[in-house]
Structures are given as C-alpha cells and as structure tokens.
C-alpha cells in the first residue's frame, strides 16, 4: 500500500509556507466540519507553542504525479515512564485545539494509514509513542486508527470525552423556548439586573480582520477573569497571547473570527470569542469581570451572540471542549472524541508503557466493579429499610 506513496517530512514549520494552497485545497475536500485543520490555524499554533526544531510535518504524496494526499501536522516530544525516556511524536495540538485529525480527501483511508506508518518509517527518529488527541469519533482518522492492524503497534484510549453543541436550525426563539424554565429565568433575571445597574448593551466585531482596538479591549477584560489567573486565559501566558493575537488577525473568507462584548454602563464586562465556519459558530473562549457576576454576564454574552449568529443564518453553536455543568444547560446534542496513544511495543520503553496501560485498565475495571457492588448493596439496604418500616406500621 505504501509503495504507492512518496513521504516528505518538513522539519521546520516555515517550510509549510510553500504548500498553503495545496494544504487548504486538500482540507476543503476532507469533509471536516470544523476550522481547526486549516493552514491558518496551524500557522498561529506552531509559531506560538512549538519549538521550531521540534516541528515535524508529514506529507503523503502520490508517486508519479506528486499530488498531495495527506498532511499530518506534528512535533517531537520527550516524556519519561519508569525512569526511561520515551521519544514521542505528537499531533500539533494542545488544550487550545478543540479538534484534531490527519488531513486527507474524504474517504482516503490509504493516505491516512500511510501518514501514520510514516511516524515509524520516515521520520528518522526512534519513536516509542504517537499521541493523537481530540479525535472525533465520526472522523476518518478515528476509523483508520481503529483498523490499523499493525503487529508492532498497540492502540490505547488515553481519555475519551464528549463535546456539547446546540441546534439553531429553527431559530433562536424556538431554541430558547425549548430550554428549561430555570435556564430562561436566569437569562431574563441577568438582563433585568444588568439593566437596573446602568444599562446593558452589546458590541459585536467580526470580519476578515479584527482591529487592534478590539484585541486591546479583550486583553483588558481577560486580565480580570478567573481563566487569566489560572493560566488558561487568552493572554495569560506569552504563548497564549501570541496564539490568540495571531488567530484574531488570520480571518479568511470561509473562516471568520467573531468577538462579542457585553457592556454595562458602557463598560466591557464579558466577552465571547468564536470562529464562524460553514453554518456553525464555534465558541472558543468566554470570560467576564467577576465584579458583575451577579448579572450572569457570561450567560448573557453567550445568549446574545447565539441569537446574533442565528439571524445571520448559522444553524448550530458548537461549545467545543469537554462537558461542564453550565454547557449541559445549552446542549441539544454531543460529539464524541478520544485521545489516542499508539505504542510501539518493540523497544523496552514501549513495553514498559504497555505494561502500565494494562495494569491501569485492570485497576479501573476493579474500581468499576467495586462501585457497582456498593451501589447494589446500598440499594438492598434501602429496600430492606423500607420493608422494616412497612412491617412496623
């Protein structure tokens, strides 16, 4: 199968500059329903988070005509297990990357398989472990990973999670009416309280460029948020600031950034940052000034932006990331994702890692059984208690 392909590896992200059109043309044919595999996304990501010398971009081309069939954006990492250093190849992503996947034409399984095999056959590195995170279970990458059948590799799910979204195809009013009574009450109560303070207004910024003034407003507000204090804010680290500042200025015709502010008395109190792609708005980050927490400013800015994009014709809001109690109140459906580890079980490091995974699976299963047994015991006790009380009567 791999005899049909020629593998090329970029060892510096700057080399990818010469394949922008090829990259985005291939990505447009991939069938992906998100904006996180475009060249522009990775250009921002690599420059912010990846040491240039550790970048490795695998290209799969056809022999003969040299057509680009797959792109696997990655990087080299090192980690230790049992005191033994492991050489790792990771997909070029982190906690700021909502979706990941090898880029190939829709249904081109052979090209994705060739890209995966290139980790061990073409990098020139002895790789113990390949890490692919946030893989959508509906994606072609997911299906190829689960059908690799390579004897020297063991596939393990390091973590699985669900990402919430909600349907706006019938419009905002219809969607809002379908929410719980408590949810609707919170939105209305927040609006009323904000209006009583000093008036509530909104400001939406979108287009092919986001102005420096808007970015400065985001920075000022982000510094007040709990996300900034925890290190996960838009500008809470040098790397985050570089990434989001670049991302906000990397709009394309198909891929526009959008920023919404809620204001009380003319003062910015909350923001929502998103990307508009096809018929979906992806909400990346939300933050608010804790001084106004009684007004539920995060809830209000998200509600306003959702209503706003609905009027523009967008049919869905994707909340990205993992499920939280707050996101559950919005959701109408979820997408399933998994973080995969591909372990090379031939070298000693891979064998140790494989043993640890097997032990972890056993312990997790034992914990599940114990938990189930405790639940049954508690249920039996409750049933017995009820019987005694009834007999006493």
Phi, psi and omega in degrees: 000312182290347178294342180278354188239156172243129182259132175236139181234123172273128179256010176212130184302329182300337179295334182291346181304328185278358180239023182306309183295317178300314181302305185290331175294317178294318181298324180293338179263001186280341181081005180291146184253031180213165185263013192265014174236014176285159176301320184298320178299312182290329178299319176292318186292308182302316184293336181267321193243350187244128171299124184309325182286347182260353181291138174217114179247116182270125176248134176249119180239154175285139173289141178100288184267350175068016179296139179284124182251333180203149174231128179238095181284122183215185179202160178268139177226163171231137175219164181241138174225123182060030180080358182259125179290138180242131173275126184237147170246121183243145169303144183283081180202169176205202182296348178264008181249099186293328181223143178226161177168148176291136186269122178203162176299145182309128178074009179275074184294323183299320181292320179292319176299318179297322178296320178292317179295331181296337178304321182260341186256342191229350184283337185077014179237150175272098186267124177272328189214136173248134184243122177232111184255161175053047178271121180293132182292347176267359185275160178293325177302317179300313183294321179293316178304319184277002177227029184292311179054048173257121190300331183271001182242140176240126182264130179225143175271110180286327178196146174231147182204166178243144182244127185275156176207166175219149188271127177243018187297336179262008178096161183296316184300316179296316179297312183299322179294336181277351180283165182295156179301321180294319179298311181297323179296319181297318180297312182294320179296318178298317179297314181297319181292320178295320179295323180291330181294299180192026178093135182247126176224168181227157181217118182250131178238123179207161179144191182281348172218144173253126188293157176299325179299318179294319179296320178296322177295319177298315180301312182300318181283321180301323181299341182267351188276160176292331178297321179296318180294330181274353179092004181253007181287170181302324186231026185280345174227162178301319181293315180299318180298317180296317182295306185289327176297318178291318182299320181295341181249017183246031181296149173229176181299321183269355197215082188255138173281152176219136179232129178238131175248141165256143186230138173240121183061031180080003183254130178297125180238343179203155176221157171225128179248130181215175175235133176263123184216124185053240181251017183238140172256121179262118182267110188274314186212141175228144178207156180209160177283117183300343178298336183249022185300332180296342180267003184051054186297326178295319177296317183293317183291326178290321179296316181295314181296322179297317178295320181298310183290333176296320179293339178275353178105004179286140189257350185208148170245123176257120184274357179044172179069185183275165180297135170231166180301322181291319182294328180301326182294337181267329196294147166242342178202170182226158171244140182264140180223161177215148171260120185254143170243124174256110186260127172280108188272012180273313179283165184300321180299317179295321179297318179296316181296319180296318178297318179296319180295319180296319179296320180296319179296320179297313181297321180293322179293319178298316179299322179295317181295317179298318180296318179296319179296319178298321179296319178294319180297316180297319179297319179297317180298317180296321179295317179298319181298318180296319180299315181298316181296320180295319179297323181295329181290000000 
